[in-house]
Amino acid sequence: MALTTSTTQANDQDTVIQMKLLKRANLRLVAASICEKVQQGQGEGLTATFVRYQRMDVPLTTLTEGTNPTTYSDLSLEQQTVTLDQWGDVIAITDLAKLTTKHPLVEEAIKLLADNAQRVIDREVQIVWMAGTNVQYHDGTAASRSAIAAGEIMTDAAIHQAVVTLSDAGANPRGAPYTEPKGQAATGNLRGGQHYVAVCGPHVIHDIMTTSTSLGTWASAAMYANQKALYNSEVGTWLGVRWVETNFIPKFAILGNTTAAVSDTNAFGTDTPTVTLGTAGGLANSTAHYFKVTRKKLTRGFEEDISIEHSLSTGASDDQYTFDFSGLTAGYVYNLYFGNATGDANLLLHTENIEVGDSVSVIALPSGTAAAPPNVNTTGTPTIHPVYIHAEESCRWVGLQNLQILRSAPGPTTHNPLDLYQTIGYKFMAKAMIADQNRLLRVEVASTY
């Protein structure tokens, strides 16, 4: 005799949902707060332009009595432009959903959209920071991201080198320019006792704080002078840098395997697409082509998981590559970079934001300019962490359209005659820019954690 169980009678039971909502994980978004805010006026277009007068060259020969210089110096003007982007998202809630749901859907939708918008803003600021050209790998001894070894974490030596780089380039600390109060002696350093600001993740923060066999310099100082910081796990100001922690920051890791060659109809590791040669394109026959795939988590949007450069040669009749993204882990999208020469600079973006289950055919070389991001060390470093160290006026957030939450009015309309749904969304138009490459230094390191 078969037993009638609670499982078999599930369709005849009420589903009990508690009124108290579960809390979402807390994110500390700090990138936008570092930027100087600049407002673009309406009617002034989508491109903001800034100018800077360059420092003059000094004369190298003395004046001759009674004789004017034979040449005159010119005023050199540098121009920087930034083109603004518009972002937005929307939620549609049906009338039945509002009638049958325990919790206030509209209020929750507004909260979720506000969180969504702030993550987009923070991400877009950091993407601009990541494109900066002033980069230090570990303490400056590593030549590239892929050269950072597993043990090359944030150290006092790496911090000292970063401060030297910024100071030597004439990048004033935050709050500068600094002048000594009248009647007081000079502090004796270029920064006048003020500090740069570093934005980094918890992995880097706790590497700085970790005690070693000799206790560690930060821990030793904190035990003597700042036990509260030690107790609270707050680095605060250390070696001329004010440390600000965020848990919304890229972490770069290898995607797939580390074997460069790929065989026809095969993938190149876990969560990578299957690559198949074909004969319906326009690529060169019997030629090696190179490609790289990056992966972005949908709740973050950073290109964090990055494959090495892989290669597969076309046969005598092959002139097409098909990348099949079926069966990969949900919750991610992919970018595909492709080229006919080795090196990240030669791998250009072919298709971005490829969804799991999609298939992409490459029948011609990409024509854009966006190059593939570098991968991490393939010999042991699992993850690389960026640290953004800011001087005064390092970056700007140029806005044309401030963040708006838009909510359709209740009631029937021409497009919604039966009032079956309501829309809630947000939009903004803005863009971050690095005001001076010398004023923002990106340090990339490994971590113990």
QUIKA-V787712 format. One record per pair of residues at least 12 apart in sequence whose ideal C-beta (glycine too) atoms are under 6 Angstrom apart, sorted by the first residue. I is the first residue (numbers start at 1). GAP is how many residues later the second one is. D is the distance in Angstrom with one decimal. If there is no record, write none. Layout:
i=(I,I)
gap=(GAP,GAP)
d=(D,D)
//
This chain:
i=(17,27,28,28,29,29,29,30,30,30,31,31,31,32,32,34,35,35,35,35,36,37,38,38,39,40,40,46,46,47,47,48,48,49,50,51,51,52,53,54,54,56,82,82,82,84,84,84,84,85,86,87,88,88,89,90,90,91,91,92,92,93,93,94,94,95,109,113,117,117,122,123,125,128,129,132,132,132,133,134,134,135,136,136,137,138,138,138,139,139,139,140,145,145,145,145,146,146,148,148,148,150,150,150,152,153,153,153,153,153,154,154,154,154,156,159,162,162,162,163,165,166,166,167,169,171,171,171,172,172,173,173,173,173,174,174,175,176,176,178,178,195,195,195,195,196,196,196,197,197,198,198,198,198,199,199,199,200,201,201,202,203,203,203,204,204,205,205,207,207,208,218,250,250,251,251,252,252,252,253,253,254,255,255,255,255,256,256,256,256,257,258,258,260,260,261,262,262,262,264,268,271,271,272,273,273,273,274,275,275,276,277,278,278,279,280,281,281,281,282,282,282,283,285,285,285,286,287,288,288,289,290,290,290,290,290,291,291,292,292,292,292,292,293,293,293,294,294,295,295,296,297,298,303,306,306,308,320,321,322,323,324,325,325,325,326,328,330,333,333,334,335,336,336,336,337,337,338,338,338,344,344,344,345,347,348,348,349,349,350,350,381,384,385,385,386,386,387,388,389,390,391,393,394,394,395,395,396,396,397,398,399,400,401,401,403,404,405,406,407,408,408)
gap=(85,221,218,219,89,93,219,169,214,216,91,94,95,89,93,356,360,361,362,397,360,360,358,360,360,358,360,37,38,34,36,34,350,32,30,26,28,26,24,22,24,17,316,349,351,316,345,346,347,346,343,33,338,339,27,333,335,18,333,329,331,12,329,326,327,325,315,313,286,309,126,178,307,304,259,302,308,310,304,303,307,307,26,307,307,14,20,307,18,19,22,21,229,231,239,299,229,231,229,233,298,230,231,296,294,54,292,293,294,295,50,53,54,291,61,80,227,279,281,77,276,225,275,23,269,220,267,268,219,220,18,21,22,23,23,218,19,18,216,14,16,42,45,46,47,45,193,195,45,193,43,45,189,191,45,47,189,187,48,184,43,182,244,246,181,183,30,40,240,241,27,20,52,54,53,132,52,124,132,52,130,122,40,50,51,52,12,13,16,51,12,50,120,50,51,50,13,48,50,13,42,57,58,21,50,51,52,50,37,48,46,41,42,44,38,40,38,39,82,37,81,82,36,29,31,34,30,27,23,25,51,19,21,49,52,57,19,47,15,17,45,55,80,14,41,43,12,41,37,39,37,35,33,70,67,69,67,43,41,39,37,35,29,31,33,31,28,26,20,22,20,17,14,15,24,12,35,12,24,28,27,28,30,26,25,18,20,19,21,12,16,65,60,60,62,56,58,56,54,52,50,48,42,45,46,39,40,37,39,35,33,31,29,27,28,25,23,21,19,17,14,15)
d=(5.9,5.0,5.1,5.6,5.3,4.3,5.5,5.9,5.6,4.8,4.6,4.0,5.2,5.2,5.5,5.6,4.8,5.7,3.9,6.0,4.8,5.4,5.2,4.8,5.7,5.7,4.3,5.8,4.9,5.4,5.0,5.2,4.6,5.0,4.8,5.7,5.2,4.7,5.9,3.9,5.5,5.5,5.6,5.1,4.1,5.2,5.2,5.9,4.6,5.4,4.2,5.3,5.8,3.4,5.6,5.7,3.3,4.8,5.2,5.0,5.1,5.2,5.4,6.0,4.8,5.6,4.8,5.0,5.7,4.8,5.7,4.9,4.3,4.1,5.1,5.4,5.3,5.5,5.2,4.9,5.0,5.0,5.8,4.7,5.4,4.1,5.7,5.5,4.5,4.0,5.1,4.7,4.5,5.9,5.8,5.7,5.9,5.3,5.7,5.8,5.6,4.5,4.7,5.6,5.2,4.5,5.6,5.5,5.5,5.7,4.9,4.8,5.7,4.9,5.6,4.6,5.4,5.5,5.5,4.8,5.8,5.4,5.6,4.8,4.0,3.5,5.3,4.5,5.8,4.3,4.7,4.0,5.3,5.2,5.1,5.5,5.1,5.8,4.8,3.2,5.4,5.6,5.7,5.9,4.6,4.9,5.3,5.8,4.9,4.7,4.9,5.2,5.5,4.7,5.1,5.9,4.6,4.2,4.6,5.7,5.9,5.3,3.9,4.7,5.4,5.7,5.7,5.1,5.6,5.6,5.4,5.8,4.2,5.1,5.7,5.1,5.8,5.4,4.3,5.5,5.0,5.8,5.4,3.9,5.8,4.5,4.7,2.9,4.1,4.6,3.6,5.8,4.2,5.8,5.8,6.0,5.5,4.9,4.7,5.0,5.1,5.1,5.4,6.0,4.2,5.4,4.7,4.5,5.9,5.8,4.7,4.2,3.8,5.8,5.4,5.3,4.4,3.0,3.2,5.9,5.4,5.2,4.5,5.4,5.7,5.8,5.5,5.5,5.4,4.5,5.4,5.5,5.0,5.3,5.6,6.0,5.8,4.8,5.3,5.4,4.5,5.2,4.5,4.8,5.6,5.7,4.9,4.6,5.0,5.5,5.3,5.8,5.5,5.7,5.7,4.6,5.0,5.2,4.4,4.9,4.8,4.8,5.6,5.7,5.2,5.3,4.8,5.7,4.6,5.7,4.4,4.6,4.8,4.9,5.9,5.7,3.9,4.5,5.4,5.8,5.7,4.6,5.7,5.2,4.0,4.0,5.4,5.4,4.0,5.9,4.6,5.1,5.4,5.8,5.4,5.7,5.4,4.3,5.8,4.6,5.8,4.0,5.4,4.0,4.3,5.4,5.9,5.3,5.5,5.4,5.7,3.9,4.6,5.6,3.8,4.3,5.9,5.1,5.1,4.9,5.4,4.6)
//
